[in-house]
């Protein structure tokens, strides 16, 4: 048990039968070693996969433990992050204790994991314990008041906070965390991902359409971002577009204060799925 307590990678592989790739392992070890970890990343690199593993590692190697997860919308909490948590819970090599519901794992009073979405600070208060972990998924879209609420929960010595998201807008709390020395900061580019690393595909290969001849075998992680997807985004947007910076390079786009519509707003509008005219013209 002591080995699992100190080794989230061992827990992932031996308990959950889930093998992380290099950057996922880096996030796990960073959270083990630091109280605050912030990750900005490209699309399709397994952000929620690693968040789910970390949530279960924390919950089942500490007693008592509390894990609180949140995201900007209920769909992102229930279907995406907790979809990953539920899948790993039910497919673990070792039967995990407690009951895994749609957005909660109950073990004992004061020992649980919980997921929810809220824009009210008061609903993010009152969670305290000896071992508490808070995970912000799609952290770029979570309101400032929820960041403030989370700070009030992280008062114990053994408290951790993980932020993971796309760097969509160079402002607000997630952006500030990526500049702050109080946070351990990690960046994941599409070019870091194993499906591009395996064939040594660089940005110039995408620009010159020279990547295809480099792909000489199957992708090691077929569910993750592929060179095809990266190339399609290059053709669609070009290398100067904010979406290319955020969703491919894992970098905050160079938006200025007079930008008409920040891409984070477009993302939020699409996520809400409100009826009305299409937004496709905004991102073309």
Residue pairs with C-beta under 8 A, 6 or more apart in sequence:
1 61
3 10
4 10
4 11
4 14
4 15
4 57
4 60
4 61
5 61
5 62
6 32
7 32
8 28
8 29
8 31
8 32
8 53
8 54
8 57
9 20
9 25
9 28
9 29
11 53
11 56
11 57
11 60
11 61
12 18
12 19
12 20
12 28
12 53
12 57
13 19
13 20
14 93
15 56
15 60
15 92
15 93
15 94
15 96
16 53
16 56
16 88
16 91
16 92
16 93
17 91
17 92
17 93
18 49
18 53
18 88
20 28
20 46
20 50
20 53
21 46
21 193
21 194
21 220
21 221
21 224
22 192
22 194
22 197
23 41
23 45
23 186
23 188
23 192
23 193
24 46
24 49
24 50
24 53
26 186
27 37
27 39
27 50
27 54
27 162
27 164
27 186
28 50
28 53
28 54
28 57
30 37
30 184
30 186
31 37
31 54
31 160
31 162
33 184
34 183
34 184
35 154
35 159
35 160
35 161
36 160
36 161
36 177
36 182
36 183
36 184
37 160
37 161
37 162
37 163
37 183
37 184
37 186
38 139
38 162
38 163
38 164
38 174
38 177
38 178
38 183
38 184
38 185
38 186
39 47
39 162
39 163
39 164
39 165
39 186
39 187
39 188
40 165
40 166
40 167
40 174
40 178
40 185
40 186
40 187
40 188
40 250
40 251
40 252
41 47
41 164
41 165
41 166
41 167
41 187
41 188
41 189
41 250
42 166
42 188
42 189
42 190
42 193
42 225
42 246
42 247
42 248
42 249
42 250
43 166
43 190
43 225
43 229
43 247
43 248
44 190
44 193
44 224
44 225
44 226
44 229
45 188
45 190
45 192
45 193
45 224
45 225
46 221
46 223
46 224
47 137
47 164
47 165
48 80
48 81
48 83
48 84
48 137
48 164
49 84
50 164
51 69
51 81
51 84
51 135
51 137
51 162
51 164
52 81
52 84
52 85
52 87
52 88
53 88
54 133
54 135
54 162
55 67
55 69
55 85
55 113
55 133
55 135
56 85
56 88
56 89
56 92
56 96
56 113
58 65
58 67
58 131
58 133
58 160
59 65
59 67
59 105
59 107
59 111
59 112
59 113
59 133
60 96
60 97
62 131
62 158
63 111
63 131
64 107
64 108
64 110
64 111
64 129
64 130
64 131
65 111
65 129
65 131
65 132
65 133
66 110
66 111
66 112
66 113
66 114
66 127
66 129
66 131
66 132
66 133
67 112
67 113
67 114
67 132
67 133
67 134
67 135
68 113
68 114
68 115
68 124
68 127
68 132
68 133
68 134
68 135
68 150
68 153
69 77
69 81
69 82
69 85
69 113
69 114
69 115
69 116
69 134
69 135
69 136
69 137
70 77
70 115
70 116
70 117
70 118
70 124
70 134
70 135
70 136
70 137
70 142
70 146
71 77
71 80
71 81
71 115
71 117
71 136
71 137
71 138
71 141
71 142
72 117
72 138
72 141
72 142
72 268
72 271
73 117
73 271
73 272
74 116
74 117
75 271
76 117
76 137
76 138
76 271
77 103
77 115
77 116
77 117
77 137
78 102
78 103
78 115
80 137
81 115
81 135
81 137
82 102
82 103
82 115
85 100
85 105
85 113
85 115
86 100
86 102
89 96
89 100
89 105
90 100
97 107
98 105
98 106
98 107
98 112
99 105
99 106
103 114
103 115
103 116
104 112
104 113
104 114
104 115
105 112
105 113
106 112
110 129
116 123
118 124
118 146
119 143
119 145
119 146
120 145
121 145
121 146
121 148
121 149
122 149
123 149
124 146
124 149
124 150
124 153
125 149
125 152
125 153
126 153
127 153
128 153
128 155
128 156
129 156
130 156
130 157
130 158
131 156
131 158
131 159
132 153
132 154
132 156
132 158
132 159
132 160
133 159
133 160
133 161
133 162
134 150
134 153
134 154
134 159
134 160
134 161
134 162
135 162
135 164
136 142
136 146
136 147
136 150
136 161
136 162
136 163
136 164
136 165
136 174
137 164
137 165
138 164
138 165
138 166
139 163
139 164
139 165
139 173
139 174
139 177
140 165
140 166
140 167
140 168
140 169
140 172
140 174
140 175
140 264
141 165
141 168
141 264
141 267
141 268
141 271
142 173
142 174
144 172
144 173
147 173
150 161
153 159
154 160
154 161
163 174
163 177
163 183
165 174
166 246
166 247
166 250
166 267
167 174
167 175
167 178
167 245
167 246
167 250
167 251
167 252
167 253
168 242
168 246
168 252
168 253
168 262
168 263
168 264
168 267
169 175
169 252
169 253
169 255
169 262
169 263
169 264
170 252
170 253
170 254
170 255
171 262
175 252
177 183
177 185
178 185
178 252
187 250
187 251
188 250
189 248
189 249
189 250
189 251
190 196
190 225
190 229
190 230
190 248
190 249
190 250
191 197
191 201
191 202
191 203
191 230
191 249
192 250
193 221
193 224
193 225
194 219
194 220
194 221
194 224
195 219
195 220
195 221
195 222
195 224
195 225
195 226
195 227
196 225
196 226
196 227
196 230
198 217
198 219
198 220
199 211
199 214
199 215
199 216
199 227
200 214
201 211
201 214
201 215
201 227
203 239
204 210
205 211
205 214
205 227
206 227
206 230
206 231
206 234
207 234
207 239
209 231
211 227
211 231
212 227
214 227
215 227
219 226
230 248
233 243
233 244
233 247
233 248
234 244
234 248
237 243
237 244
238 244
242 253
242 254
242 255
242 263
243 253
243 263
243 283
245 251
245 252
245 253
245 254
246 252
246 253
246 263
253 263
255 262
255 263
261 282
263 283
266 279
266 282
266 283
269 279
270 279
